[in-house]
Amino acid sequence: MEAKTIGERIRKMRKERNLTQQDLARKLKDVSHVAISQWESNTTKPNAENLYELSTLFGCDFGWLLKGEDGGSTNVKIIPNVFAVQIPILRYEDIREFDVAHPLISITGEYIMTDIQSSTSTFALKLKDDSMRPAFSDGDVIIIDPLENPDPGEFVLAQVGNDILFRKYRIDNLDKFSLRPLDSDYPVISSSEAKIKIIGTLVEHRIYRRKR
């Protein structure tokens, strides 16, 4: 059956992904299941921001969701049963107060969409230095899951004093470990010499186009 209205297209996408209206509401920013019910019944219409979030979440073309059109030539295709979640992008100062029992929201209102499977405490951070070059650069976005325990060789976010550091995790012996930068100009920090709090483990890395 052809989905002729915005509400019918939202309902079609939601059903194809086996989501209830409550499930979908939890994945969107500041949207209730009542609002979704009203969208699907064409009582009200989602705003542009809601439509963008829905198209990203569903993996469908924005033009199709808005007008039922395929949006012309596009690389973006509808992929059934692909799920995405919204992750808050935190600031360094937010992370200094991080408590896994009380996950933070984005103070700036910035979020990133991802389909990676992670805990509800997961957050993102924009890197501010080049201590992990060449693999990671200033401005890259890392996604950190505080409930993932790191294995040797993985990358972690940690707090040392008042500093928030992104480093490679290495086991030195049975009860000691170190944080290692990829840039040799920065020091290695050992848990035998400093108090280190591991905040979480890297689960995704976003690299954006850099203009020369």
C-alpha positions as CSV (number, residue, x, y, z in Angstrom):
1,M,0.0,0.0,0.0
2,E,1.4,3.4,-1.0
3,A,2.1,5.8,1.8
4,K,0.5,9.0,0.6
5,T,0.9,11.2,3.7
6,I,3.8,12.1,6.0
7,G,2.0,10.3,8.8
8,E,1.6,7.1,6.7
9,R,5.3,7.2,5.8
10,I,6.4,7.6,9.4
11,R,4.1,4.7,10.4
12,K,5.4,2.6,7.6
13,M,9.1,3.1,8.6
14,R,8.3,2.6,12.3
15,K,6.5,-0.7,11.6
16,E,9.3,-2.0,9.3
17,R,11.7,-1.5,12.1
18,N,9.5,-3.2,14.7
19,L,9.3,-0.1,16.9
20,T,6.3,0.9,19.0
21,Q,5.4,4.6,19.2
22,Q,7.0,4.6,22.7
23,D,10.2,3.1,21.3
24,L,10.4,5.7,18.6
25,A,9.8,8.6,21.1
26,R,12.7,7.4,23.2
27,K,15.0,7.6,20.3
28,L,14.0,11.2,19.4
29,K,14.8,14.5,21.1
30,D,12.0,16.0,23.2
31,V,9.2,14.0,21.4
32,S,6.5,12.1,23.2
33,H,4.6,9.0,22.0
34,V,1.5,11.2,21.9
35,A,3.2,13.5,19.4
36,I,4.1,10.5,17.2
37,S,0.5,9.2,17.4
38,Q,-0.7,12.6,16.2
39,W,1.9,12.6,13.3
40,E,0.8,9.1,12.2
41,S,-2.9,10.1,12.3
42,N,-2.0,13.3,10.4
43,T,-3.5,15.4,13.2
44,T,-0.3,17.3,13.4
45,K,2.9,17.4,11.3
46,P,6.6,17.0,12.6
47,N,8.7,20.1,12.2
48,A,11.9,20.2,10.0
49,E,14.2,19.1,12.8
50,N,11.9,16.2,13.7
51,L,11.8,15.1,10.0
52,Y,15.6,15.3,9.8
53,E,16.0,13.1,12.9
54,L,13.4,10.7,11.6
55,S,15.1,10.4,8.2
56,T,18.4,9.8,9.9
57,L,17.0,7.3,12.3
58,F,15.1,5.4,9.6
59,G,17.9,5.6,7.1
60,C,15.5,7.0,4.5
61,D,15.6,10.0,2.1
62,F,14.5,13.3,3.7
63,G,12.6,14.2,0.5
64,W,10.7,10.9,0.4
65,L,9.7,11.3,4.1
66,L,8.5,14.9,3.5
67,K,6.8,14.6,0.1
68,G,6.8,11.0,-0.9
69,E,9.5,11.8,-3.5
70,D,12.8,9.9,-3.9
71,G,14.7,13.2,-3.7
72,G,16.3,12.6,-7.2
73,S,19.6,10.9,-7.5
74,T,20.9,9.9,-4.1
75,N,23.2,7.5,-2.3
76,V,20.9,7.3,0.7
77,K,18.7,4.3,0.5
78,I,16.0,2.9,2.9
79,I,17.6,0.0,4.8
80,P,15.1,-2.2,6.6
81,N,15.8,-3.1,10.3
82,V,18.6,-0.7,10.8
83,F,18.5,1.1,14.1
84,A,20.1,4.4,15.1
85,V,20.3,6.1,18.5
86,Q,21.1,9.7,19.5
87,I,24.3,10.2,21.5
88,P,25.0,13.5,23.4
89,I,28.2,15.3,22.5
90,L,29.6,16.5,25.8
91,R,32.2,19.1,26.7
92,Y,35.5,18.4,28.5
93,E,34.1,20.3,31.6
94,D,31.0,18.1,31.6
95,I,33.1,14.9,31.7
96,R,35.0,16.0,34.8
97,E,31.7,15.6,36.6
98,F,30.8,12.4,34.9
99,D,29.1,9.7,36.9
100,V,28.0,6.5,35.1
101,A,25.1,6.2,37.5
102,H,23.7,9.6,36.3
103,P,24.4,9.9,32.6
104,L,24.7,13.5,31.3
105,I,22.8,15.2,28.5
106,S,24.3,17.6,26.0
107,I,24.4,21.1,27.6
108,T,25.0,22.6,24.1
109,G,22.2,20.6,22.5
110,E,24.6,18.8,20.2
111,Y,24.0,15.1,19.4
112,I,25.3,12.5,17.0
113,M,23.5,9.6,15.5
114,T,25.0,6.1,15.5
115,D,23.9,2.6,14.9
116,I,26.5,1.1,17.2
117,Q,25.3,-1.1,20.0
118,S,26.3,0.5,23.3
119,S,25.1,1.2,26.8
120,T,22.7,4.1,27.7
121,S,25.6,5.9,29.4
122,T,27.5,6.3,26.1
123,F,28.5,9.8,25.0
124,A,30.6,11.6,22.4
125,L,33.4,14.1,22.6
126,K,35.2,16.4,20.1
127,L,39.0,16.0,20.6
128,K,40.9,19.2,21.3
129,D,44.5,18.3,20.9
130,D,46.9,16.3,18.6
131,S,48.4,14.0,21.2
132,M,47.0,11.0,19.3
133,R,48.1,11.9,15.8
134,P,48.2,10.5,13.2
135,A,45.3,8.2,14.0
136,F,43.2,10.9,15.8
137,S,43.3,14.6,15.2
138,D,41.9,17.8,16.8
139,G,38.2,18.1,15.9
140,D,37.6,14.3,15.5
141,V,34.6,12.9,17.3
142,I,35.0,9.9,19.6
143,I,32.2,7.9,21.0
144,I,32.9,6.5,24.5
145,D,31.0,3.7,26.4
146,P,31.7,3.9,30.2
147,L,30.4,0.4,30.7
148,E,32.9,-1.2,28.3
149,N,36.1,-2.5,30.0
150,P,39.2,-1.9,27.9
151,D,41.4,-4.6,26.6
152,P,45.1,-3.9,26.2
153,G,45.8,-1.9,23.0
154,E,42.3,-0.3,23.0
155,F,41.8,3.4,23.4
156,V,40.3,5.0,26.5
157,L,39.2,8.3,27.9
158,A,40.6,8.9,31.4
159,Q,40.9,11.5,34.0
160,V,44.2,12.4,35.6
161,G,43.9,15.1,38.2
162,N,41.8,17.8,36.4
163,D,42.9,16.7,32.9
164,I,40.7,14.6,30.6
165,L,43.0,12.5,28.4
166,F,42.3,10.2,25.4
167,R,45.0,7.6,25.2
168,K,46.0,4.0,24.3
169,Y,45.6,1.6,27.2
170,R,48.4,-0.7,28.1
171,I,48.8,-3.3,30.9
172,D,52.2,-3.0,32.6
173,N,51.8,-5.8,35.1
174,L,49.0,-7.5,37.1
175,D,47.7,-4.4,38.8
176,K,49.3,-1.5,37.0
177,F,48.6,0.1,33.6
178,S,49.7,3.1,31.6
179,L,48.1,5.6,29.2
180,R,50.2,6.0,26.1
181,P,49.9,8.9,23.5
182,L,50.5,8.1,19.8
183,D,52.5,11.3,19.5
184,S,55.9,10.8,21.2
185,D,56.0,14.5,22.2
186,Y,53.5,13.8,24.9
187,P,54.4,11.8,28.1
188,V,53.3,8.3,29.0
189,I,51.4,8.2,32.3
190,S,51.5,5.2,34.6
191,S,49.1,4.3,37.3
192,S,52.1,3.5,39.5
193,E,52.9,7.3,39.4
194,A,49.5,9.0,39.2
195,K,45.9,8.4,40.1
196,I,44.0,7.5,36.9
197,K,40.3,7.2,36.5
198,I,39.2,5.3,33.4
199,I,36.0,7.0,32.2
200,G,35.3,4.7,29.3
201,T,36.4,2.8,26.2
202,L,36.3,4.0,22.6
203,V,33.6,2.3,20.6
204,E,33.5,4.5,17.5
205,H,35.7,7.2,15.8
206,R,34.3,9.8,13.4
207,I,36.8,11.5,11.1
208,Y,35.5,14.5,9.1
209,R,36.8,16.1,5.9
210,R,39.6,18.5,6.7
211,K,40.1,21.4,4.4
212,R,43.8,22.0,3.4
